[in-house]
Amino acid sequence: MQVGTREQPMINGRAYDWASIKVQLLGLTLVGITAVSYEDTQAKVDNYGAGTMASSRGYGKYEAKASITLEMKEVERIQASLQPGQRIQDIGPFNIVVAYVNESNRMVTHTIHNVEFTNNKRELKTGDTTVEVALELITSHITW
């Protein structure tokens, strides 16, 4: 079967959506999560020798990035598990598991490895009905 083709049309199928996502970190399943973002890149460069066409390809560093946005109650729940005086930036490396239910009702799981929080910030404005906290993360790699 070729990629992108279907043997039969989808009937009452389900797309990946926010309602099917579950995010776990530090032993907690997050309910008050409003956004998650993660990506990885691999540097690739064409190398040139004689002529006008590339003669080889070089591979550089791998880089992974991630961030999450949580309701303040979730950040406070994480903070409450720490010793007095500790910040969430003091938490050692941990994994974040992001799981989706696909159209076949099977779980698709991605793991963001060796994560640490790099910031803790509150930003509010008039009219806000909830306090969201955008947290930047440092990570070593992602298993897709």
N, C-alpha and C positions, 0 to 999 in steps of 0.2 A: 504494500500500500504506500502511496506517495504521501509525503508530508503535506498537510493542509487540505487533504481530500477526505471526504466522508463517504462511507458506504451507504448510509441512509441519513435523511435529514433529522436534525435534533427536534424531538417532540417533547414538550414540557421539560426541556433541559435546564440546567442551572449554570449561569456564568459565575466566575469568581467575583465575589462582592464583599463589601465591608462586613455584612452580616455573617459571613462564613468564616471570618478570621478569628483566631485565638492567639494571643501573645503571652508568653510566659518568660519571666525573669526572676531570679533570686527566689525561686520556689513559689512565686505568686502568679496566678492567672490574672492579668490586668483586665478590669472591667471599664475603668475610666481612662482608656486610651483613645485618643482622637486622631492620631496620625502615626505612621511608622514609615521610614524611608531607609532603604539600604541599596547599595550598589557596589560593584567592583569593576576595576579597569586593569588592563594589561597594556603596558607601553609596547608598541611594535613600530619598527622603523625599517624602511627599505634601505639597503646599502647598495652603493653604486660602484662599479668598476669601469672597465672599458665599455664604450658604447653608451646608449641613452637609456637602456632598460636596467632595472634593478638586477643585481647579480646574486643577492641574498637578502635575508631578512634577519634583523636583530631584535631580540626580545629584552625589554628593560624590566623595571620594577612592577610588581603587582601592588595595587592599592585598593583597600576597601574603606567605605564610608557608611555611616549610619546615624540616624537621629530618631527620636521619638517625641511625641507630644502627649503629655498626660494631664488629666485633671489634677488640680492641686491636692485633692484628697489622696490620690495614688502616691504622689511624691511624699506626702506626710506619712503615709503608711510605710513606705520604704525607710524614711528618716526615723520613724519610731522604732525600727528594728536595730538601730545603731546605738552604740554607747554614747552617753552624754558628751557633747563637745565634738563628736565626729560629724563630718559632712558626707553627703552622698559621693563626693569626689574621692573620699578615702576608702570606698569599697573596692576590694581587690577584683581582678578580672573574673568575669562570669559570662555565661552564654545567654543569648536571647533566642527563643524558639518561636518562629512564626508559622502557624499552621493554617491551611485553607482546606475547605471541602471542595473537591472539583465536581464536574458534571456527572461523574460516575459514583458520587458519594464516597470517594476515597480521599484520604488525607494526603495533601502535598505539604511537605515540611521543609522549611529553610532554617538554617542555624547561623546566627551571627556570633562568631567566636571571640573569646577573650576581650569582652567589652568592658569599658570603664566610662563613667560619667566624667565629662570635662567641664561642665558648668551647672549652675543651679540659679535660676533667674525667675522673678515674677514681673509680669508686665500687665497692667490693668488700665482700662479706660472706661469712661462713662458709658452706660448701657450694657456692659458685659453682664451676662447672666451666669457665667461660670468662669473660673480662673483656670486657664490652660497654661502649662509650663512646657516650653520647648527645650528639650535636653539634647545637646550634642554628645556624640559618643565617639570614642576611639576603639577600633576593632582591628584584629589581625587578619581575619579572612572570613569568607562566607561560604557555607556549604549549601549549594542549590539543590 
